[in-house]
Amino acid sequence: MSAGVVIAIAHNTVREAVRNKILYALLFFAVLMIGSGAVVSELSYVENQRILQDVGLAAIRLFGVAIAIFIGIQLVYREVDRRTVYTILSKPISRAEFLLGKFAGLTLTIWMQMVLMGAAFAAVSLAAGAPLGWPHLAFGLLIGAELALVVALSTLFSAFTTPMLAAFFTTGTWVLGQLTRELRDIGAASHVPSLQLATDAAFRVLPDLQSFDLATEAAHLLPVTASDLMLPLIYGLGYTTLVLIAAVAIFERRDFR
Amino acid sequence: MSECPEVVAVDGIVKDFRPGFGLRTKRVLHGISFRVRQGEIFGFVGPNGAGKTTTLKVLMGLIRPTAGRASIFGRDVGETGARRHVGFLPENPYFYEHLSGREILHFYAKVSGVPARDRRRRVDLLLDWVGLSSAAEARIRTYSKGMQQRVGIAQALVHDPQVVFLDEPMSGLDPIGRKEIRDLILRLRSEGKTVFMNTHILTDVEMLCDRVAILVGGRIRYEGSPHEVLEGSERETDLVVDRLDPETAALLEQRGATLRGQGSRFEIRVAEKAVQEVLGLLVESRAEVLSVTPHRASLEQLFLSTVEGSR
């Protein structure tokens, strides 16, 4: 595995994204949504600042996920559809290097978008006099890890199916990932062994994306401990690695006809 | 040539594709074997759908063979390292449209392992070779098809490979572009490179190739000198004639010519050896000869006759 090759492909992927106008449109709407928190908060008599931050943090997360899925699902498909993959893979690079380079490039792109959305959020909060602190930074770090995981999932699905199906699978996994704890609790409360087994298996197999959500802590400036941050980060890193290994294994076997 | 070392060795490659979601498979390559030797221009020829591009994709590691083995410089084509000294131009190549010609060549140079200190010089040299120096800073999306083909050639050569695989390299080029590519291929041979070329254009085979393999229906039907095959093929000539009277038309048909047309204008196909006699008859009858176009039998006909002759 050559780091130089992975970096070259990642750099090219970032450059392609930066020159893509659709991404700027999505970013514009994200910033607009964050800004609209100020308007929405004005409609309330109480906790204006909390509402402003709730809307802003939700916008960062949802637009981040939308962008991750939107770009991620086209990751492999576009390369195959436009046949650029023929010239790339005929070079002395492995398919794993190619896929990891694409993943790294897309993840970096999305993190750059997040920094811009975060800056817009900070500007709106400061303008409204809403407090900012360590929980906000922790929120950003964990969303960054969650989005890397979402990109890995869309990479996995785009390695073997069409963008439409990849979008469906990735979105479905993300939605289920928000609900795994509830599903497990429902199963446990049901006292039906087969249901308990199924919901417990779903909890273990599907990503537990709720562990990345510190929006409440950030909006209320609640204390965030080192373990609140580190455990999800380690979990995210491990899960993302496993998903990428599966994506590479599938991609390695694929024929480019 | 026979004492030259082998660059490409293909042994019993079989490739099955699954056309749909079912279990049924379609065999595209039926255990093909051939050799390409160092320093030669090897023509891999055959009609559309014969399996030429599939073979090339197997050699580039883009498709896994169902059975058999292929190697380049002794390394299995499934290994990444087998492509270290290989350049590849796909048919109708596509590139990242957001990049300029110079940027794309820098990118390919980097992923091909060209040292950073040599990249700029190598990219400048190749841009000059393929005549794109003045358009180097323009985005690929603004390039014509011919210019994209030139970028394709340049990226295939960016790391100074020892063997170059070209899939229909003249595709989409005007006559001047075709000549330039032919000159480039000959130049590569003069530098000691090996060239593997997929083509269905017999003129290119005749002008360029030292050896050929003929692929028909996923099977190698011939491997050897192209001249033996081409010289054995029957040449024919097409004439377009106006003011042809019925008597002369009947005389021509008696001499084996095939006539198609209406009124007084006809397209006449005759064997090359009968052209002089037919032209004499036409001049005598005061018919107007509009064009004379010599040509060979189609590739399919040539391949079929090759196969028949080998039985």
Boltz contact constraints between the chains, C-beta under 6 A:
constraints:
  - contact:
      token1: [A, 5]
      token2: [B, 111]
      max_distance: 6.0
  - contact:
      token1: [A, 8]
      token2: [B, 110]
      max_distance: 6.0
  - contact:
      token1: [A, 8]
      token2: [B, 111]
      max_distance: 6.0
  - contact:
      token1: [A, 12]
      token2: [B, 107]
      max_distance: 6.0
  - contact:
      token1: [A, 16]
      token2: [B, 98]
      max_distance: 6.0
  - contact:
      token1: [A, 19]
      token2: [B, 98]
      max_distance: 6.0
  - contact:
      token1: [A, 82]
      token2: [B, 94]
      max_distance: 6.0
  - contact:
      token1: [A, 83]
      token2: [B, 94]
      max_distance: 6.0
  - contact:
      token1: [A, 84]
      token2: [B, 94]
      max_distance: 6.0
  - contact:
      token1: [A, 86]
      token2: [B, 90]
      max_distance: 6.0
  - contact:
      token1: [A, 87]
      token2: [B, 155]
      max_distance: 6.0
  - contact:
      token1: [A, 89]
      token2: [B, 62]
      max_distance: 6.0
  - contact:
      token1: [A, 90]
      token2: [B, 60]
      max_distance: 6.0
  - contact:
      token1: [A, 90]
      token2: [B, 88]
      max_distance: 6.0
  - contact:
      token1: [A, 91]
      token2: [B, 111]
      max_distance: 6.0
  - contact:
      token1: [A, 91]
      token2: [B, 112]
      max_distance: 6.0
  - contact:
      token1: [A, 92]
      token2: [B, 80]
      max_distance: 6.0
  - contact:
      token1: [A, 92]
      token2: [B, 83]
      max_distance: 6.0
  - contact:
      token1: [A, 92]
      token2: [B, 84]
      max_distance: 6.0
  - contact:
      token1: [A, 93]
      token2: [B, 111]
      max_distance: 6.0
  - contact:
      token1: [A, 94]
      token2: [B, 80]
      max_distance: 6.0
  - contact:
      token1: [A, 255]
      token2: [B, 63]
      max_distance: 6.0
  - contact:
      token1: [A, 256]
      token2: [B, 62]
      max_distance: 6.0
